[in-house]
Structures are given as structure tokens and as C-alpha cells.
Amino acid sequence: MCLGIPGQVVEVLDGYEGQLALVDVEGMARKINIGLLDGDSLEPGDWILIHMGMALEKVGAEAAAAARSGLELLGRGVEEP
């Protein structure tokens, strides 16, 4: 299992043979490799799931929100009685 971090595409960067995009990840702009998304055209506002700097999947806003919620739950850890 891998964790997919949701990010929102800001722009597909010129050059790099269309393989890099600037993506907003929790308010931070990151350069993400989108080369694995064969055939999925990306536009500003699209959501992707990211693992280790690579876009794994284009998703809708609801799926991105669900992924973010799951990550928040993982970050809370187990509460001790």
C-alpha cells in the first residue's frame, strides 16, 4: 500500500517534454512529475494523487478530499486511555 497525497495542479510547466507540473500541496507549490499519467491531460484546477514526487492518478475533488481526510486520521495516531 502506498499513500497518495492530494494536490491541485497550478500549471503544466513548459519544457520537460510535458512531464512536470507545478502543484499546490497543502499551500506549498511543488514540482511534480506527471509522466506516469499517460493520456490524462491536466489543466489548472485538476486534482492528482502524489507519491514520492510522482503523480499516480488524476482524481476528482471528492476523492482528493477523502484522501486528505484519511491522511489527517493517520496523523492523529492512537489515543491512550
C-alpha positions as CSV (number, residue, x, y, z in Angstrom):
1,M,0.0,0.0,0.0
2,C,1.2,3.5,-0.7
3,L,-0.1,6.8,0.5
4,G,-1.4,9.2,-2.1
5,I,-1.0,12.9,-1.2
6,P,-3.6,15.0,-2.9
7,G,-2.5,18.1,-4.8
8,Q,-4.1,20.6,-7.2
9,V,-2.5,21.4,-10.5
10,V,-1.5,25.1,-10.8
11,E,0.1,24.7,-14.3
12,V,1.8,22.2,-16.5
13,L,5.4,23.6,-16.9
14,D,6.8,24.4,-20.3
15,G,9.7,22.2,-21.5
16,Y,10.4,19.0,-19.7
17,E,8.5,17.2,-22.6
18,G,5.2,17.9,-20.7
19,Q,6.4,15.7,-17.7
20,L,6.4,18.3,-14.9
21,A,3.6,20.3,-13.3
22,L,3.5,22.9,-10.6
23,V,1.1,21.6,-8.0
24,D,-0.3,23.1,-4.8
25,V,0.1,20.6,-2.0
26,E,-1.4,22.0,1.2
27,G,-0.5,25.6,0.3
28,M,3.1,24.8,-0.9
29,A,4.0,24.9,-4.6
30,R,5.8,21.7,-5.7
31,K,7.2,20.5,-9.0
32,I,5.6,17.0,-9.6
33,N,6.5,14.5,-12.3
34,I,3.3,13.8,-14.2
35,G,4.9,11.4,-16.8
36,L,3.0,8.3,-15.4
37,L,-0.3,9.8,-16.3
38,D,-0.3,8.6,-19.9
39,G,-3.2,10.1,-21.8
40,D,-4.6,12.1,-18.8
41,S,-4.4,15.7,-19.9
42,L,-4.0,18.0,-16.9
43,E,-5.3,21.5,-16.6
44,P,-5.1,24.1,-13.8
45,G,-7.6,23.1,-11.1
46,D,-7.3,19.3,-11.7
47,W,-6.6,17.1,-8.7
48,I,-3.9,14.4,-8.6
49,L,-2.7,11.9,-6.1
50,I,1.1,12.1,-5.5
51,H,3.6,9.5,-4.1
52,M,7.3,10.3,-3.8
53,G,7.1,13.2,-6.3
54,M,5.2,11.3,-8.9
55,A,1.6,11.8,-9.9
56,L,-0.1,8.4,-9.7
57,E,-3.7,9.2,-10.6
58,K,-5.9,12.1,-11.7
59,V,-8.9,12.2,-9.3
60,G,-11.9,14.4,-8.6
61,A,-12.3,16.9,-5.9
62,E,-14.3,14.5,-3.7
63,A,-11.6,11.8,-3.9
64,A,-8.9,14.3,-3.1
65,A,-10.8,15.4,0.0
66,A,-11.3,11.8,1.1
67,A,-7.5,11.2,0.7
68,R,-6.8,14.3,2.7
69,S,-9.2,13.2,5.5
70,G,-7.6,9.7,5.6
71,L,-4.1,11.3,6.0
72,E,-5.4,13.5,8.8
73,L,-6.7,10.5,10.6
74,L,-3.4,8.7,10.2
75,G,-1.6,11.7,11.7
76,R,-3.7,11.7,14.8
77,G,-2.4,8.4,16.0
78,V,-3.9,6.2,18.7
79,E,-5.3,8.0,21.7
80,E,-4.1,6.5,25.0
81,P,-6.9,5.8,27.6
